[in-house]
């Protein structure tokens, strides 16, 4: 058999895959290209590197002993197929026994990759649809010279690709993909328009033209004569059930939430839960405590909301309520204080770690630095969206006819901006800081939202699907991948059975009948006595559940709600980013090559005006700094930005 396998050792957590296929390059050139991709993904050499190179194919995988004991690639018995994977599967023992009865030689009882390889051999692509977990895979069929890449239903493990015949390039980060010389680096201004408007990119766009994010629930097949991309599952397959009673939804929901979390605790001795004052994390922590044998600790930090610069009153609420939740269920809670040097320590790291495609998550990095070892971290992503409903009001949705997608697109765009922060600065401010004709390309419209709505199609869950496939997948999903850089991260709400159940609940019933609260009450009656922190739930708790809440809770939360209401009526100019952070951002921008598209004199002038008038420049200064970091360190591939910490500092 031609081809060779290579293993070298190191340490770290997050697993990444990458590769090149279909080119006419020789083995030596492919090996050199793969080595360059490895260096981009793993500059500090903290990972174990595994690779396979053959004629026209080079595949690599970075992992650590903490997250995966198996050496990959894994081969079938005939040595005709190999697979590399990232991520985790849960609760597939019954299907594994089926494979054993069918004569498959499964040697490792805990190998997800081995199971997936044999499942595909037995059931074909249909096997992928049934996999329950968060994963990405690359499978190569040697006799047919066919490469297949696929991901889970929710696409929470990113995988990017580029195809220009005959070269197909893929990787867990955009930086790895553009490392290949066949990929022409061209700026995707539509992607930057999304970024400046929403704080992340919509759909499958990246910041480079012709580099795409693999859609969720996708199988992409690559042969020498072309590629075929198909979707194997969709959220819109699931119909809303209007016949079922509220009580039935609550009982079934409590059972499925418990089962989803129990699945992820199988054979797990200890874990840590990232605990806030909201429903999702308390649901996970309480269920682990009361329904499993897994020992847990909890960590809490100051949540600045969805963008890194805004003032967010609930950040202080979380610090109090998370401690109360932990005390209620009898577990340890550690509060991670946000360092005064947050921006200086973490801003560049954050921008590079998320491929500069998301404004969020600066606040989480001090907490991530406290993780480590084999202790799994649990995160509650998507629970409130699936079980609690979205923030759009019934009157807004009902006032927009289902066929008026442009009207709904406008509402969603407004909702995104509100969802991101109170009074986020108009995106037009960003476009005005760029030279013509780029400024015209950056002026926001509802085009990106409209295209996503057309793709989803008319459905009762169109709003939920839009958010889970865009905001959850393209912005919130970054957080567990950051956590995974220090410890394996499980997302129990993205369980196949629980997701399908959540989509059957009528959207208005979720909001009006407080279904999520009632599910949590059925599952953890004591935990719900500590109110939840999001401001839109505070008055609801005060009105409906006053008898179950301690009086001081209500006084505290109502005071916070009043404070929040007042702040929302105060001009954005009153919320001021710390002066030292502003100076750091300006020094950072000045240390970088000036992008030819940016009117830097206007940036400096506007910043000076804001400071002289005691107004906050961060709504335009922060995204501009992120653009300049990306342009210098990703687009131009410059190695340094003049900071004390090295480029791409590893966790």
C-alpha positions, 0 to 999 in steps of 0.5 A: 500500500502506497502512502505513509503515516506519521506520529509525533508527540506533544500535549493540549486539547482541541482536536483539529483536522485538515488536508489537501486532496485531488492535486497533481502535486507529488508527495514531497510537495504535499508533505511540505504543504501539510507541514505548513498547515500544521504550523499555522494550527499548532505554532507552539507544538503543544499537540500530538500530530498525526498525518497520512500522505499518499499520491494526491492526498495529505491529511493531518490531525492535531489532538492530545492524549487528554481528548483522544487515546486513539492513533489516527487515521483508523483503517478498516480491516481490508485497509481500503478506507481510513478516517480522521475525526474530531469531536465526541459521540454519545450513547451508541453502544446499541448500534455498536453491538449491531456492528459486532453481530454483523461481523465487524472487527471493533477493537476499541470499545471507546473509539468514536472514529472506529465506530463511525468508519464501520457504521458507514461501511455497514449502513452507508451515509445513512449512518451519519444521520443517526450519529448523536454528538458534535463531530467532523470527519474526513473519510478516504476511500482508496480504491475509488479515490474519493474523499468524504467530509461530513459534520453533525446535524448542528455544525458546531465543530467548524470545518472550512474548505476551498475548491478550485479544480483539481485542488480541494483544501479543508481545515478546522480553521480558515488559517489552515485552508489559506496556507495552501498556495492554491487558495487565492487570498481575496477579501470577502467584503460581504462577510465584513458587512455581516461582521460589522452589522451583526458581530458575526457572519451569516450562512457559510461565508468566511472573510475570504472569497471562495473559502466556505464554512461547511454547512451543518448536517452536510456530506461533501464528497470529493472526486478527481472530477468534482465535488458534490455537497448534500444536506442529510438532515434539516431542522425544518423536517420537524413539524410543530405539534399543536395537538399536545398539551402543555403538561405533556410537553413539560413531562416529556421535556424534563425526561429528555433534558435529563437523558441528554445530560445523563448520556454525556455523563456516562463513565465520566468521573468529574466535570466542571460546569460554566455557571451563570445566573441563567436557566441553561447552566443551572439545569446542567449543574442541577441534573448532574448533581441530582441524577448522575454519579459525576462529581462537579465543580462550577466556575463563574466569571463576569459576563459582559454580554454579547459584545466585548465593549458594552456595559451589561448590568447582568454581568454582576447579577450572574456573579451573585445568582450563580453562587446562590445556585451552587449553594442551592445544589451543594457544589463548589463555585469559584468566581473568576475576577476579570483582570484589569488588563483584560484587553491588553492580555486577551484581545489579540488572542481572542481575535485570532482564536475565532478567525476574526469572525465573531465580536464575542467571547473576550470575557470568557478567556480568563475563565478558560485559562483556569481550565485544564486536565481531563476534567470535562467542561459543560456548556449550556449553548442552545437550551434557551433558544430551543426550549425558551423561545426567541426574543421576537415578540408575538405581535412583531411576528404576527404583524409580518406575513409569513410570505413577507420575508423581507419584512421578517428579515428587517425584524431579525436584523433589528433583533440581532442588533438588540440581541447583541447589545443595548443600542449597538452603534449603527453599522453605517458608522463602520462603512464611513471609515472606509475609502470608496468604493469599499464603503459602499460594499459595507453599507448594511442591508437585509440581504444576508438575512433575506437569503438565509430566510429564503434558504430555510423556507416558510416554516413555523420554526423559521425564526428559531432555525435562523438563530440556531443556524446563524447566531448559535452556529456562527457566534455562540459555537465559538465559545465551546471551541475556545473552552475545548482548547483547555478541556473537552467541552460537552453541549448537552442541549444539542442532543438529537432527541432533545433538539427534535423535541424542542422544535415540536413545541409551538413557538408562542407556547414556549414564550407565553406559557414559560415552558422552559421554566416549567420543565426546569421546575419539574426536573429541579424544583429547588433550583428554580427558586433562585430567579434567572438573570436575563432581564426579560425574565425578571418581571415574569418571575416577580409576577408569576412565582413570587411565593416561591422566591426569597424576598431579597431575590426579588428586590435584588432582581427588580432593582437590577431590572430598573437599573437596566431600564434606565440605562437603556434610555440613556444615550450610548455615549454615557457608557464609556470603555476604560480609557486605558483600553481605548489607548491600547486599541489605538496603540495596537492599530498604530503598530499594524500596517494600515490597510489601504481600504481604511481612512485611518485619519478619520478613525483617529479624528473620530476617536479624539472627538469621542474622548474629548466629549466623554463618549465611547469610541468602542462601537467603531474602534473595537471592530476596526482593531479586529479588522486591522489585526485580521488584515495584518496577521491573517491576510498579510500573514505578518508574525507580530503586532508589537505586543508582549505576547507572541503571535497566536499564543497557545493556551 
